[in-house]
C-alpha cells in the first residue's frame, strides 16, 4: 500500500494546518476531491522541488462513516477527552484535517489556497494555524522538540497500519492538539527547574539520568509501556506556532493504533497520583483535540471516477 508521504516526512521549516467541517449532501464531491488530493500535491512538489513539499489529508472519526460508509478502520474512535484536577484534554472534533509542510511558507500558502479552491463550498474552513521551525528545532519553551521520535524504517513501523487491518494498511491514526503556552510564567522559572520539568538538559538536549529525572518530568511521563511490557511509541509531527501575543505548540501524533496516543495522554494528565503527573501541563494547556484517520493513497484513489 502506498502511504501519504506527509505522514512520515522529516522536519521542514514551515507548516500549514487546515481544519475543515463538511457540508451535508456533498459527500460524493468530497470523496472525489480527496481522491485527487495527493495528485495535486505531487504536481506542486515537482514544480517547487527545492521546497521539499509534502502533505497528508485525514478524515475525522465522527465524519468517517458519513463519507466512507462501506468500511471503517478497525480501531478508529473519537478523541480520548480527559480531565483530572486542573488538567484537561478537550474533544473539539473536525471533519477533515490537512497538513501541508515545506521549506517555503509561500508554497504552503499557495497549496493551501488551491486546496480551498479544490473543495469549494463543499467544506468550511473552521481553523487554520501556521507552524514554523524555531531555532535548531526547539519548542518555544526552549527545548529541542521530538528527540524521542523514531528514525529510519522504524518510522513506518510506528506510524503506519500493517497486516492487522489489511484494507487500511498504509494508513495512520492521527491525533491533533493545539497547546497554548503560559510563556510569562515559564520564563520566570530558573533553567534547572525547567530542565527538571522537561527531563532534559536545555542546552545540549541529553536526557537526565533516571536518578536525576523526576517522576513528574515530561520525559518520564511520556515513557509508557503497555500490558505486555512493550514501549508505547508514536511519531510526532509537531511544530511551534504563534504571534507576539499567543504562543504554543501544534501537536500531531501519527500511530498505527490510536491506543498509543491515549496511553501517553493518560500518563501525562492522570500520572501515578496527584503529584506525579506531567508538570509541563502547569505551563501549557490544550485548547483543541481531535482524532482522524489518514488513509493510504491506494484506498483514496479507488474513488476517482
C-alpha positions in Angstrom: 0.0 0.0 0.0 1.3 3.5 -0.9 1.1 5.7 2.2 0.7 9.5 2.1 4.3 10.8 2.2 3.5 13.7 4.5 2.8 11.2 7.4 6.5 10.2 7.6 8.1 13.4 6.3 11.2 14.7 8.0 11.2 18.2 9.6 10.6 21.2 7.4 10.9 24.9 8.1 7.2 25.8 7.7 3.8 24.1 8.0 0.2 24.9 7.5 -2.6 23.1 9.3 -6.2 23.4 7.9 -9.2 22.1 9.8 -12.5 21.8 8.0 -16.1 20.9 8.6 -18.1 19.3 5.7 -21.4 20.4 4.3 -24.1 17.7 4.3 -25.0 16.4 0.9 -21.6 16.9 -0.7 -20.2 13.5 0.2 -19.7 12.4 -3.5 -17.9 15.6 -4.3 -15.7 15.5 -1.2 -14.7 11.9 -1.9 -13.6 12.9 -5.4 -11.6 15.8 -4.2 -9.9 13.8 -1.5 -9.0 11.1 -4.1 -7.3 13.8 -6.2 -5.5 15.4 -3.3 -2.2 13.6 -3.5 -2.0 14.0 -7.2 -2.3 17.8 -6.8 0.4 17.7 -4.0 2.7 15.7 -6.3 2.3 18.3 -9.1 3.3 21.2 -6.8 6.1 19.1 -5.2 7.6 18.6 -8.7 7.1 22.3 -9.6 8.7 23.5 -6.4 11.1 20.7 -5.8 13.5 22.8 -3.7 10.8 23.4 -1.1 10.6 19.7 -0.1 6.8 19.9 -0.1 4.7 17.1 1.4 1.2 16.8 2.8 -1.5 14.5 4.1 -5.2 14.5 4.5 -7.1 12.8 7.3 -10.8 12.1 7.9 -12.4 12.9 11.3 -13.6 10.0 13.5 -17.1 11.4 13.6 -17.3 12.0 9.9 -15.8 8.8 8.5 -19.0 6.8 8.4 -20.8 9.5 6.5 -18.0 9.8 3.9 -17.0 6.1 3.6 -20.0 4.1 4.9 -18.8 0.8 3.4 -15.7 0.3 5.6 -14.2 1.7 8.7 -10.7 1.4 10.1 -10.8 -1.2 12.9 -9.8 1.0 15.8 -11.0 4.4 14.7 -12.7 6.2 17.7 -13.3 9.7 18.9 -10.6 11.7 20.6 -10.0 10.4 24.2 -11.1 13.5 26.1 -9.7 13.6 29.6 -9.9 15.8 32.7 -8.2 15.4 36.0 -7.8 18.1 38.7 -7.0 21.3 36.7 -5.6 19.4 33.7 -7.9 18.9 30.6 -7.6 17.5 27.1 -10.8 18.6 25.4 -12.5 16.9 22.4 -13.1 19.5 19.6 -13.9 17.5 16.5 -13.3 18.4 12.9 -14.4 16.6 9.8 -11.2 16.9 7.7 -7.6 17.8 8.7 -5.0 18.8 6.1 -1.3 19.1 7.0 0.9 20.9 4.5 4.6 21.4 5.1 7.7 22.6 3.2 10.7 24.8 3.5 8.8 27.8 1.9 5.9 29.5 3.6 4.8 30.9 0.3 4.5 27.5 -1.3 2.4 26.3 1.7 0.1 29.3 1.2 -0.2 28.6 -2.5 -1.1 24.9 -1.9 -3.5 25.8 0.9 -5.3 28.3 -1.4 -5.5 25.6 -4.1 -6.9 23.1 -1.5 -9.6 25.5 -0.6 -10.4 26.2 -4.2 -10.5 22.4 -5.0 -13.1 21.7 -2.3 -15.0 24.9 -2.9 -18.3 25.2 -1.0 -18.4 21.5 0.0 -16.4 22.2 3.2 -16.0 25.2 5.5 -12.6 26.2 6.9 -13.0 26.1 10.7 -9.4 26.8 11.8 -6.0 27.4 10.3 -2.6 27.5 12.1 0.8 28.3 10.7 3.7 26.3 12.2 7.4 27.1 11.9 10.8 25.7 12.8 12.2 27.6 15.8 16.0 27.9 16.0 17.6 24.5 15.9 14.3 22.6 16.1 13.2 23.8 19.6 9.8 24.3 21.1 9.1 27.9 22.1 9.9 26.9 25.7 13.5 26.5 24.6 14.0 22.7 24.5 14.7 20.5 21.4 11.4 19.0 20.2 10.9 15.4 19.0 14.1 14.0 20.5 12.4 10.6 21.1 10.9 10.3 17.6 11.6 7.0 15.8 14.1 7.1 12.9 14.6 5.4 9.6 12.5 2.3 8.9 11.1 2.4 12.4 9.0 5.4 11.5 6.9 3.2 9.2 6.5 0.5 11.9 5.4 3.1 14.4 3.1 5.3 12.3 1.5 3.1 9.7 -1.2 0.4 10.0 0.1 -3.0 8.9 -1.4 -6.5 8.4 -3.6 -6.2 11.5 -6.1 -4.3 9.3 -5.3 -5.2 5.7 -7.9 -2.9 4.0 -6.4 0.1 5.8 -2.7 -0.9 5.7 -0.5 2.1 5.0 -2.9 4.4 6.8 -2.3 6.2 10.1 -4.3 7.2 13.2 -3.8 10.9 13.6 -4.5 13.0 16.8 -4.0 16.7 17.0 -3.9 19.2 19.9 -3.3 22.9 19.8 -1.5 23.8 23.0 -1.2 27.3 24.3 1.9 28.1 26.5 2.0 30.3 29.5 5.3 31.8 28.4 5.5 34.6 31.0 5.2 32.1 33.9 7.5 29.6 32.2 10.2 32.2 31.6 10.2 33.1 35.2 11.5 29.6 36.2 15.2 29.0 36.6 16.8 26.8 34.0 17.3 24.0 36.5 13.6 23.9 37.3 12.7 23.9 33.6 15.1 21.0 33.0 13.5 19.0 35.8 10.1 19.6 34.4 11.1 18.5 30.9 13.6 15.8 32.0 16.3 17.0 29.6 19.3 19.3 29.5 18.2 22.6 27.9 21.5 23.4 26.1 22.7 20.0 24.9 19.4 18.0 24.8 20.7 15.0 26.7 18.2 13.2 28.8 18.7 13.5 32.6 19.8 10.2 34.2 17.0 8.3 35.9 18.2 9.2 39.4 18.0 12.9 38.5 14.9 12.7 36.4 11.8 13.5 38.5 8.7 11.2 38.2 6.7 14.3 37.2 9.0 15.2 34.2 7.7 15.2 30.7 10.2 12.6 29.6 9.3 10.3 32.4 5.5 10.7 31.9 5.8 10.0 28.1 7.8 6.8 28.7 4.9 4.3 28.8 4.7 0.6 28.4 1.6 -1.5 27.7 0.3 -4.6 29.5 2.9 -6.7 27.7 5.8 -4.5 28.7 6.3 -3.1 25.2 7.2 0.5 24.8 4.4 2.7 23.6 5.5 4.8 20.6 4.1 7.5 18.3 5.6 9.6 15.5 5.3 13.2 16.4 4.9 15.8 13.6 4.5 18.8 15.9 5.7 22.4 15.3 5.6 25.7 17.3 3.1 28.4 16.2 2.3 31.8 17.5 2.2 35.6 17.4 3.6 38.1 19.8 0.5 37.6 22.0 -0.2 33.9 21.7 2.4 31.2 21.5 2.2 27.4 21.7 2.7 24.0 20.1 0.6 22.3 17.5 0.9 18.7 18.5 0.4 15.9 15.9 0.6 12.2 16.7 0.7 9.6 13.9 0.5 5.9 15.0 -0.6 2.5 13.8 -3.1 2.3 16.7 -5.0 5.1 18.5 -4.3 3.3 21.8 -0.7 4.5 21.8 -1.7 8.2 22.0 -4.5 7.5 24.5 -2.0 5.8 26.9 0.5 8.6 26.6 -2.1 11.3 27.2 -3.4 9.4 30.3 0.1 9.2 31.7 0.6 12.9 31.3 -2.8 14.1 32.7 -3.5 11.5 35.3 0.0 10.3 36.1 0.7 8.0 39.0 -1.0 10.1 41.7 -1.9 13.7 42.4 1.7 14.8 42.4 3.4 12.7 39.7 1.6 14.0 36.6 3.3 15.8 33.7 4.3 19.1 35.4 4.7 20.6 31.9 0.9 20.8 31.9 1.2 23.5 34.6 2.6 25.8 31.9 0.7 24.8 28.8 -2.9 23.8 28.1 -4.6 22.0 25.3 -7.3 24.2 23.7 -8.3 21.7 21.0 -8.2 17.9 20.5 -9.4 15.8 17.5 -9.0 12.3 16.1 -8.6 11.3 12.4 -7.6 8.5 10.1 -5.3 9.2 7.2 -5.9 6.5 4.6 -3.4 5.2 2.1 -3.2 6.7 -1.3 -4.4 3.4 -2.8 -7.6 3.5 -0.6 -8.3 7.0 -1.7 -7.6 6.5 -5.4 -10.4 4.0 -5.8 -12.9 6.8 -5.5 -11.5 8.6 -8.7 -14.2 8.4 -11.3 
